[in-house]
Structures are given as structure tokens and as C-alpha cells.
Amino acid sequence: MEFHINKKSTLPVLKLELIRDGRNDFEKFWEMVENSTLTFTMTDVITGVIKIGKAPANYELVLPQSDCVGDEYYLTYQFTEKQTSIAGRYVGKFEINFLDGSGKLIVPIKETLYINIRSE
């Protein structure tokens, strides 16, 4: 998956949707996410240098606009101008550390999240 942001920009906010995978306990999982610490890391694809290391991230609940769609849950990260000051291609990941002692989860699971900081 690809995310694009301009150099020295703070918008758009990075949003990664938590997908419902058909598990019956998704609501329980979301409660665990709400009771966790959430961080974001971004690493340069070419050099492997960490540009953002375990910075605090957030989560967001978007309520349905109609009766047809259920709640949507997102992990979010707001970049600073300093963090987007160098154009390039990066790999991003969210780390969810559950406070109930059940471990941690690194998201996204199946795909790589590429962050492209574009020159102006």
C-alpha cells in the first residue's frame, strides 16, 4: 500500500484501517487496542536508517454514515514538517503493545506500507 505526502508537509494524516477479518471477537480486539500503547516507526527503504522511531500514534473510530456500514477503526499518525523534510521512499509500521500482557502486534500484517515523501 502506498501513502504520499509532500516534502515539509503535515497533511494528509496517515490513516490505516483495521480490517474486519470475519472474526466474531473484533469488538473485543478493538477494546484491547483502546487499552494499549500505539507507536509509529518509519525507515528509509534504501539506507535502512530509522527516520521516525516509535513515535506516539493514535487511533480513531469513525461511526457509520448509514445503517449499511459498521464502525470503522483507524490507526493514525500526524507527521511534523521536520519528519517530512527529506524526500524519499520509506517503510512505515504501527506497533500495538497491549497493556493486558497479551503481547504486541505490528501492523500492517499482510502488506508493506510505503510512504513516499515527494519533492515540491
Buried (B, 14 or more C-beta within 10 A) or exposed (E): EEBEBBBBBBEEEBBBEBEBEEEEEBEEBBEBBEEBEBBBBBBBEEEEEEBBEEBEBEBEEEEEEEEEEEEBBBBBBBBEEEBBEEEBEBBBBBBBBBEEEEEEBEBBEEEEBBBBBEEE
